[in-house]
Amino acid sequence: MSLRRLVLWRHGETDFNAAGRMQGHLDSALTEVGWNQARFAAPALARFAPDLVIASDLRRATDTATVLTEAIGVPLRIDKRLRETHLGEWQGLTGAEVDVRAPGERERWRSDATWAPPGGESRVDVADRAQEVVADLLRGGEDHETVLLAAHGGLILALTARLIDLPVSHWPTLGGIANCHWVELGRRDDAWRLLAYNAGMTG
């Protein structure tokens, strides 16, 4: 049995999300809302019947993943290649603070997937390392038909764009991923197809 489905799940709300701060590689914690979002989403994600969950080593993703793995009893693997985009000098700042320091650069970052914040990564850089995780799954010979990756909004957008072969110039057309929402990708004839984007539970 080979890998046929990927589910890319964004972590729940964090204290930085609630404060409007940019996280990147900073290790922010889930809020109580974030924990509840994960608990609420878990039954829907359980219906995908993942054989394995792989999470970013940043605790907001690992904690979110643990809610699901403990509920359904599947293995959890940690992989730092699933970390969020490194935002360099922007990490810890609000959007307004970045705009004061570097007018126009946040918009440039949103509209150009090859551009990186000072000291940080571009979305293309993030896709390169995240795609390695998927490549390892495809060539590793493990018996996993469905794998869930618990990660971050920027990484999920970049990895989705890469896997469906979206031209880099079109990556900015993909919208953001809400907290605890997910992307579903199916694999057929050696190609990935986008089945759902920014799906989630509300209530």
Phi and psi restraints in degrees (value plus and minus 20) as a CYANA .aco file:
   2 SER   PHI    -128.7   -88.7
   2 SER   PSI     146.6   186.6
   3 LEU   PHI     -84.6   -44.6
   3 LEU   PSI     102.6   142.6
   4 ARG   PHI    -142.2  -102.2
   4 ARG   PSI     -35.8     4.2
   5 ARG   PHI    -166.3  -126.3
   5 ARG   PSI     118.6   158.6
   6 LEU   PHI    -140.6  -100.6
   6 LEU   PSI     116.3   156.3
   7 VAL   PHI    -138.7   -98.7
   7 VAL   PSI     102.6   142.6
   8 LEU   PHI    -127.6   -87.6
   8 LEU   PSI      92.0   132.0
   9 TRP   PHI    -133.1   -93.1
   9 TRP   PSI     102.8   142.8
  10 ARG   PHI    -100.8   -60.8
  10 ARG   PSI     126.1   166.1
  11 HIS   PHI     -82.3   -42.3
  11 HIS   PSI     144.8   184.8
  12 GLY   PHI     -94.2   -54.2
  12 GLY   PSI     154.3   194.3
  13 GLU   PHI     -78.0   -38.0
  13 GLU   PSI     119.9   159.9
  14 THR   PHI    -135.0   -95.0
  14 THR   PSI     151.5   191.5
  15 ASP   PHI     -83.1   -43.1
  15 ASP   PSI     -54.4   -14.4
  16 PHE   PHI     -88.6   -48.6
  16 PHE   PSI     -61.8   -21.8
  17 ASN   PHI     -76.7   -36.7
  17 ASN   PSI     -67.0   -27.0
  18 ALA   PHI     -83.2   -43.2
  18 ALA   PSI     -50.9   -10.9
  19 ALA   PHI    -111.9   -71.9
  19 ALA   PSI     -22.0    18.0
  20 GLY   PHI      53.3    93.3
  20 GLY   PSI       6.7    46.7
  21 ARG   PHI    -120.7   -80.7
  21 ARG   PSI     128.5   168.5
  22 MET   PHI    -103.4   -63.4
  22 MET   PSI     108.8   148.8
  23 GLN   PHI    -115.5   -75.5
  23 GLN   PSI     -74.3   -34.3
  24 GLY   PHI      38.4    78.4
  24 GLY   PSI    -146.7  -106.7
  25 HIS   PHI    -107.5   -67.5
  25 HIS   PSI     -21.8    18.2
  26 LEU   PHI     -85.9   -45.9
  26 LEU   PSI     122.0   162.0
  27 ASP   PHI    -117.9   -77.9
  27 ASP   PSI      57.3    97.3
  28 SER   PHI    -102.5   -62.5
  28 SER   PSI     140.2   180.2
  29 ALA   PHI    -123.7   -83.7
  29 ALA   PSI     130.9   170.9
  30 LEU   PHI     -83.6   -43.6
  30 LEU   PSI     120.6   160.6
  31 THR   PHI    -101.6   -61.6
  31 THR   PSI     153.7   193.7
  32 GLU   PHI     -82.5   -42.5
  32 GLU   PSI     -55.5   -15.5
  33 VAL   PHI     -79.5   -39.5
  33 VAL   PSI     -64.3   -24.3
  34 GLY   PHI     -81.5   -41.5
  34 GLY   PSI     -63.5   -23.5
  35 TRP   PHI     -80.4   -40.4
  35 TRP   PSI     -64.0   -24.0
  36 ASN   PHI     -86.4   -46.4
  36 ASN   PSI     -56.3   -16.3
  37 GLN   PHI     -79.6   -39.6
  37 GLN   PSI     -63.0   -23.0
  38 ALA   PHI     -84.6   -44.6
  38 ALA   PSI     -63.2   -23.2
  39 ARG   PHI     -83.2   -43.2
  39 ARG   PSI     -57.8   -17.8
  40 PHE   PHI     -90.5   -50.5
  40 PHE   PSI     -57.1   -17.1
  41 ALA   PHI     -97.8   -57.8
  41 ALA   PSI     -45.5    -5.5
  42 ALA   PHI     -74.6   -34.6
  42 ALA   PSI     -65.4   -25.4
  43 PRO   PHI     -81.5   -41.5
  43 PRO   PSI     -56.5   -16.5
  44 ALA   PHI     -86.4   -46.4
  44 ALA   PSI     -62.2   -22.2
  45 LEU   PHI     -90.1   -50.1
  45 LEU   PSI     -50.7   -10.7
  46 ALA   PHI     -79.7   -39.7
  46 ALA   PSI     -48.0    -8.0
  47 ARG   PHI     -88.8   -48.8
  47 ARG   PSI     -38.4     1.6
  48 PHE   PHI     -93.1   -53.1
  48 PHE   PSI     -36.0     4.0
  49 ALA   PHI      32.0    72.0
  49 ALA   PSI      36.5    76.5
  50 PRO   PHI     -84.0   -44.0
  50 PRO   PSI     122.4   162.4
  51 ASP   PHI    -104.6   -64.6
  51 ASP   PSI     -41.1    -1.1
  52 LEU   PHI    -175.2  -135.2
  52 LEU   PSI     124.0   164.0
  53 VAL   PHI    -138.3   -98.3
  53 VAL   PSI     109.8   149.8
  54 ILE   PHI    -138.1   -98.1
  54 ILE   PSI     108.4   148.4
  55 ALA   PHI    -140.7  -100.7
  55 ALA   PSI     128.3   168.3
  56 SER   PHI     -75.6   -35.6
  56 SER   PSI     130.4   170.4
  57 ASP   PHI     -99.7   -59.7
  57 ASP   PSI     -25.7    14.3
  58 LEU   PHI     -93.3   -53.3
  58 LEU   PSI     114.9   154.9
  59 ARG   PHI     -85.1   -45.1
  59 ARG   PSI     -44.3    -4.3
  60 ARG   PHI     -83.9   -43.9
  60 ARG   PSI     -54.4   -14.4
  61 ALA   PHI    -100.4   -60.4
  61 ALA   PSI     -62.9   -22.9
  62 THR   PHI     -82.4   -42.4
  62 THR   PSI     -63.6   -23.6
  63 ASP   PHI     -84.1   -44.1
  63 ASP   PSI     -61.5   -21.5
  64 THR   PHI     -80.5   -40.5
  64 THR   PSI     -66.0   -26.0
  65 ALA   PHI     -81.4   -41.4
  65 ALA   PSI     -58.6   -18.6
  66 THR   PHI     -82.9   -42.9
  66 THR   PSI     -53.0   -13.0
  67 VAL   PHI     -77.1   -37.1
  67 VAL   PSI     -62.5   -22.5
  68 LEU   PHI     -95.2   -55.2
  68 LEU   PSI     -67.3   -27.3
  69 THR   PHI     -84.7   -44.7
  69 THR   PSI     -55.3   -15.3
  70 GLU   PHI     -91.1   -51.1
  70 GLU   PSI     -50.0   -10.0
  71 ALA   PHI     -94.2   -54.2
  71 ALA   PSI     -54.7   -14.7
  72 ILE   PHI    -135.7   -95.7
  72 ILE   PSI     -23.7    16.3
  73 GLY   PHI      50.5    90.5
  73 GLY   PSI      22.2    62.2
  74 VAL   PHI    -131.0   -91.0
  74 VAL   PSI     136.9   176.9
  75 PRO   PHI     -86.0   -46.0
  75 PRO   PSI     128.2   168.2
  76 LEU   PHI    -138.5   -98.5
  76 LEU   PSI     107.1   147.1
  77 ARG   PHI    -137.6   -97.6
  77 ARG   PSI     123.2   163.2
  78 ILE   PHI    -128.1   -88.1
  78 ILE   PSI     115.1   155.1
  79 ASP   PHI    -164.1  -124.1
  79 ASP   PSI      95.5   135.5
  80 LYS   PHI     -89.5   -49.5
  80 LYS   PSI     -32.9     7.1
  81 ARG   PHI     -88.5   -48.5
  81 ARG   PSI     -31.5     8.5
  82 LEU   PHI    -113.7   -73.7
  82 LEU   PSI      -9.7    30.3
  83 ARG   PHI     -82.3   -42.3
  83 ARG   PSI     136.9   176.9
  84 GLU   PHI     -84.4   -44.4
  84 GLU   PSI     145.1   185.1
  85 THR   PHI     -72.2   -32.2
  85 THR   PSI     110.3   150.3
  86 HIS   PHI     -94.7   -54.7
  86 HIS   PSI     101.4   141.4
  87 LEU   PHI    -117.5   -77.5
  87 LEU   PSI      -9.1    30.9
  88 GLY   PHI      35.2    75.2
  88 GLY   PSI    -147.8  -107.8
  89 GLU   PHI     -89.1   -49.1
  89 GLU   PSI     -31.8     8.2
  90 TRP   PHI    -104.7   -64.7
  90 TRP   PSI     -34.8     5.2
  91 GLN   PHI     -80.7   -40.7
  91 GLN   PSI     111.1   151.1
  92 GLY   PHI      69.9   109.9
  92 GLY   PSI     -29.1    10.9
  93 LEU   PHI    -113.2   -73.2
  93 LEU   PSI     135.6   175.6
  94 THR   PHI    -100.4   -60.4
  94 THR   PSI     144.1   184.1
  95 GLY   PHI     -79.1   -39.1
  95 GLY   PSI     -59.6   -19.6
  96 ALA   PHI     -83.5   -43.5
  96 ALA   PSI     -58.1   -18.1
  97 GLU   PHI     -86.5   -46.5
  97 GLU   PSI     -59.3   -19.3
  98 VAL   PHI     -83.9   -43.9
  98 VAL   PSI     -61.2   -21.2
  99 ASP   PHI     -84.0   -44.0
  99 ASP   PSI     -52.7   -12.7
 100 VAL   PHI     -89.7   -49.7
 100 VAL   PSI     -63.9   -23.9
 101 ARG   PHI     -91.8   -51.8
 101 ARG   PSI     -58.5   -18.5
 102 ALA   PHI    -160.4  -120.4
 102 ALA   PSI      56.0    96.0
 103 PRO   PHI     -75.5   -35.5
 103 PRO   PSI     110.7   150.7
 104 GLY   PHI      66.2   106.2
 104 GLY   PSI     -33.4     6.6
 105 GLU   PHI     -97.3   -57.3
 105 GLU   PSI     -48.3    -8.3
 106 ARG   PHI     -85.6   -45.6
 106 ARG   PSI     -59.2   -19.2
 107 GLU   PHI     -86.5   -46.5
 107 GLU   PSI     -58.1   -18.1
 108 ARG   PHI     -82.0   -42.0
 108 ARG   PSI     -61.8   -21.8
 109 TRP   PHI     -83.1   -43.1
 109 TRP   PSI     -61.2   -21.2
 110 ARG   PHI     -87.1   -47.1
 110 ARG   PSI     -53.7   -13.7
 111 SER   PHI    -116.5   -76.5
 111 SER   PSI     -25.5    14.5
 112 ASP   PHI    -156.4  -116.4
 112 ASP   PSI      84.9   124.9
 113 ALA   PHI     -89.9   -49.9
 113 ALA   PSI     -30.1     9.9
 114 THR   PHI    -114.3   -74.3
 114 THR   PSI     -26.1    13.9
 115 TRP   PHI    -116.5   -76.5
 115 TRP   PSI     121.1   161.1
 116 ALA   PHI    -140.7  -100.7
 116 ALA   PSI     124.7   164.7
 117 PRO   PHI     -81.3   -41.3
 117 PRO   PSI     136.8   176.8
 118 PRO   PHI     -74.5   -34.5
 118 PRO   PSI     102.2   142.2
 119 GLY   PHI      59.3    99.3
 119 GLY   PSI     -13.1    26.9
 120 GLY   PHI    -138.0   -98.0
 120 GLY   PSI    -181.7  -141.7
 121 GLU   PHI    -133.1   -93.1
 121 GLU   PSI     132.0   172.0
 122 SER   PHI    -106.1   -66.1
 122 SER   PSI     147.6   187.6
 123 ARG   PHI     -84.6   -44.6
 123 ARG   PSI     -52.6   -12.6
 124 VAL   PHI     -83.8   -43.8
 124 VAL   PSI     -61.8   -21.8
 125 ASP   PHI     -78.1   -38.1
 125 ASP   PSI     -64.4   -24.4
 126 VAL   PHI     -84.2   -44.2
 126 VAL   PSI     -62.9   -22.9
 127 ALA   PHI     -81.9   -41.9
 127 ALA   PSI     -57.8   -17.8
 128 ASP   PHI     -77.7   -37.7
 128 ASP   PSI     -68.1   -28.1
 129 ARG   PHI     -96.3   -56.3
 129 ARG   PSI     -54.4   -14.4
 130 ALA   PHI     -88.7   -48.7
 130 ALA   PSI     -56.6   -16.6
 131 GLN   PHI     -83.7   -43.7
 131 GLN   PSI     -47.3    -7.3
 132 GLU   PHI     -81.0   -41.0
 132 GLU   PSI     -55.5   -15.5
 133 VAL   PHI     -83.0   -43.0
 133 VAL   PSI     -64.8   -24.8
 134 VAL   PHI     -87.2   -47.2
 134 VAL   PSI     -61.5   -21.5
 135 ALA   PHI     -80.3   -40.3
 135 ALA   PSI     -60.5   -20.5
 136 ASP   PHI     -81.6   -41.6
 136 ASP   PSI     -59.5   -19.5
 137 LEU   PHI     -85.2   -45.2
 137 LEU   PSI     -59.1   -19.1
 138 LEU   PHI     -91.3   -51.3
 138 LEU   PSI     -52.9   -12.9
 139 ARG   PHI    -122.7   -82.7
 139 ARG   PSI     -22.0    18.0
 140 GLY   PHI    -100.1   -60.1
 140 GLY   PSI     -31.3     8.7
 141 GLY   PHI      54.7    94.7
 141 GLY   PSI      -8.3    31.7
 142 GLU   PHI    -100.4   -60.4
 142 GLU   PSI     132.6   172.6
 143 ASP   PHI    -110.6   -70.6
 143 ASP   PSI      47.6    87.6
 144 HIS   PHI    -142.9  -102.9
 144 HIS   PSI      97.3   137.3
 145 GLU   PHI    -108.2   -68.2
 145 GLU   PSI     -57.2   -17.2
 146 THR   PHI    -148.2  -108.2
 146 THR   PSI     107.5   147.5
 147 VAL   PHI    -145.3  -105.3
 147 VAL   PSI     116.3   156.3
 148 LEU   PHI    -126.8   -86.8
 148 LEU   PSI     109.0   149.0
 149 LEU   PHI    -125.5   -85.5
 149 LEU   PSI      98.5   138.5
 150 ALA   PHI    -115.4   -75.4
 150 ALA   PSI      92.9   132.9
 151 ALA   PHI    -167.9  -127.9
 151 ALA   PSI    -156.7  -116.7
 152 HIS   PHI    -155.9  -115.9
 152 HIS   PSI     136.0   176.0
 153 GLY   PHI     -78.3   -38.3
 153 GLY   PSI     -68.2   -28.2
 154 GLY   PHI     -84.1   -44.1
 154 GLY   PSI     -62.0   -22.0
 155 LEU   PHI     -85.3   -45.3
 155 LEU   PSI     -62.3   -22.3
 156 ILE   PHI     -82.3   -42.3
 156 ILE   PSI     -63.4   -23.4
 157 LEU   PHI     -79.6   -39.6
 157 LEU   PSI     -68.7   -28.7
 158 ALA   PHI     -84.9   -44.9
 158 ALA   PSI     -63.5   -23.5
 159 LEU   PHI     -88.0   -48.0
 159 LEU   PSI     -59.8   -19.8
 160 THR   PHI     -79.6   -39.6
 160 THR   PSI     -69.0   -29.0
 161 ALA   PHI     -78.4   -38.4
 161 ALA   PSI     -62.3   -22.3
 162 ARG   PHI     -86.0   -46.0
 162 ARG   PSI     -65.8   -25.8
 163 LEU   PHI     -88.3   -48.3
 163 LEU   PSI     -50.6   -10.6
 164 ILE   PHI    -113.5   -73.5
 164 ILE   PSI     -10.2    29.8
 165 ASP   PHI      38.9    78.9
 165 ASP   PSI      17.5    57.5
 166 LEU   PHI     -91.8   -51.8
 166 LEU   PSI     111.0   151.0
 167 PRO   PHI     -74.8   -34.8
 167 PRO   PSI     119.8   159.8
 168 VAL   PHI     -76.6   -36.6
 168 VAL   PSI     -54.6   -14.6
 169 SER   PHI     -84.7   -44.7
 169 SER   PSI     -38.5     1.5
 170 HIS   PHI    -119.5   -79.5
 170 HIS   PSI     -24.4    15.6
 171 TRP   PHI     -74.9   -34.9
 171 TRP   PSI     -59.7   -19.7
 172 PRO   PHI     -84.2   -44.2
 172 PRO   PSI     -30.7     9.3
 173 THR   PHI     -94.9   -54.9
 173 THR   PSI     -37.8     2.2
 174 LEU   PHI     -94.8   -54.8
 174 LEU   PSI     114.1   154.1
 175 GLY   PHI     -98.9   -58.9
 175 GLY   PSI     154.1   194.1
 176 GLY   PHI     -93.8   -53.8
 176 GLY   PSI     148.9   188.9
 177 ILE   PHI    -129.8   -89.8
 177 ILE   PSI     103.8   143.8
 178 ALA   PHI     -91.8   -51.8
 178 ALA   PSI     138.7   178.7
 179 ASN   PHI     -74.5   -34.5
 179 ASN   PSI     111.7   151.7
 180 CYS   PHI      43.6    83.6
 180 CYS   PSI      -1.2    38.8
 181 HIS   PHI    -116.6   -76.6
 181 HIS   PSI     150.3   190.3
 182 TRP   PHI    -165.3  -125.3
 182 TRP   PSI     146.6   186.6
 183 VAL   PHI    -138.5   -98.5
 183 VAL   PSI     119.9   159.9
 184 GLU   PHI    -137.2   -97.2
 184 GLU   PSI     109.1   149.1
 185 LEU   PHI    -144.2  -104.2
 185 LEU   PSI     114.8   154.8
 186 GLY   PHI    -133.4   -93.4
 186 GLY   PSI     125.9   165.9
 187 ARG   PHI    -133.3   -93.3
 187 ARG   PSI     107.1   147.1
 188 ARG   PHI    -168.9  -128.9
 188 ARG   PSI     117.2   157.2
 189 ASP   PHI      33.7    73.7
 189 ASP   PSI      21.7    61.7
 190 ASP   PHI      42.5    82.5
 190 ASP   PSI       3.2    43.2
 191 ALA   PHI    -152.9  -112.9
 191 ALA   PSI     125.0   165.0
 192 TRP   PHI    -111.5   -71.5
 192 TRP   PSI     118.5   158.5
 193 ARG   PHI    -142.2  -102.2
 193 ARG   PSI     119.3   159.3
 194 LEU   PHI    -102.2   -62.2
 194 LEU   PSI      97.0   137.0
 195 LEU   PHI    -122.1   -82.1
 195 LEU   PSI     -50.7   -10.7
 196 ALA   PHI    -176.1  -136.1
 196 ALA   PSI     124.8   164.8
 197 TYR   PHI    -156.6  -116.6
 197 TYR   PSI     108.2   148.2
 198 ASN   PHI      37.2    77.2
 198 ASN   PSI      19.5    59.5
 199 ALA   PHI    -100.5   -60.5
 199 ALA   PSI     134.3   174.3
 200 GLY   PHI    -199.1  -159.1
 200 GLY   PSI     155.3   195.3
 201 MET   PHI    -119.1   -79.1
 201 MET   PSI     121.8   161.8
 202 THR   PHI    -143.9  -103.9
 202 THR   PSI     129.8   169.8
